[in-house]
Amino acid sequence: MIEYLWKAAFVFYSQISTQAEGWESKRLQLLLEGKSSSVAPGLRRSETLPKLTPQ
């Protein structure tokens, strides 16, 4: 699961960004707390809000 979170983080932030680490850490913590039902919808919202392009 951690690998998927990192891949998602690198969609939104550069691989050397501390923001990517914070983004991943927050979602991992939620998963570990058993709050997966809030992580999945949040990922979907994250991908649609910034109007991402295929690049």
Secondary structure, 3 states (H helix, E strand, C coil): CHHHHHHHHHHHCCCCCHHHHHHHHHHHHHHHCCCHHHHHHHHHHHHHCCCCCCC
